Amino acid sequence: MEHLNRQLRRLPVWVVYLLGALPAPWLFYLGLTGGLGVEPIEALEHEYGKLALQLMTLSLAVTPLRRLTGLNLLRFRRAIGLLCFFYAACHLLVWLVLDVQIPAQIVADILKRPYITIGMLGFALLLPLAATSNTLSMRRLGRRWHRLHRLAYVAAVLAALHYVMLAKGFQLEPLAYLAAVVALLATRLPMKRLRWPPQARRDRA
């Protein structure tokens, strides 16, 4: 694992941004050329949203992976988070510009459809996180920066719920993402150390 970490330290962060952003234009090209099936807009919207959720899950996994396996991806966490926001924005723009298009219908869907309401809330939470994902904001906000970026935990749960509610019928994949997000968040809960077997109490008599 140490050898792998050394190799990762040599990898420039801009490469992660470049490779992470490549699927966006490729998927758009597939949509234009019929490579996404008979409903390209719906498929494009789905693929962008799924990539955002995958990157969000990966971002949550950075710390547990380091603790459990020794794999150190901390220097790439900001890039992963910003790529997550990028694909979430692409997902939203496809829905706004290519799918619904009518402003009044957009507002009505946000207010009346719970899965859209939850998705919009999740995206709204990502906005301040993306805006402050820079060194200057970290310096100015200090400890408040860490408290602010805990909103990512709430956004992750909302994104996973959005996917579960969006799915038609019982589907394992959305539930698997929700379970993964909950499990990764559970690793951050303070756990009391239990001793086994429990020590016998001494008689004071």
Sequence and secondary structure as in RCSB ss.txt:
>XXXX:A:sequence
MEHLNRQLRRLPVWVVYLLGALPAPWLFYLGLTGGLGVEPIEALEHEYGKLALQLMTLSLAVTPLRRLTGLNLLR
FRRAIGLLCFFYAACHLLVWLVLDVQIPAQIVADILKRPYITIGMLGFALLLPLAATSNTLSMRRLGRRWHRLHR
LAYVAAVLAALHYVMLAKGFQLEPLAYLAAVVALLATRLPMKRLRWPPQARRDRA
>XXXX:A:secstr
 HHHHHHHHHS HHHHHHHHHTHHHHHHHHHHTTTT S HHHHHHHHHHHHHHHHHHHHHHHHHHHHHH    GG
GHHHHHHHHHHHHHHHHHIIIIIII  HHHHHHHHHH HHHHHHHHHHHHHHHHHHT SHHHHHHHTHHHHHHTT
HHHHHHHHHHHHHHHHSSS  HHHHHHHHHHHHHHHTTS      SS        
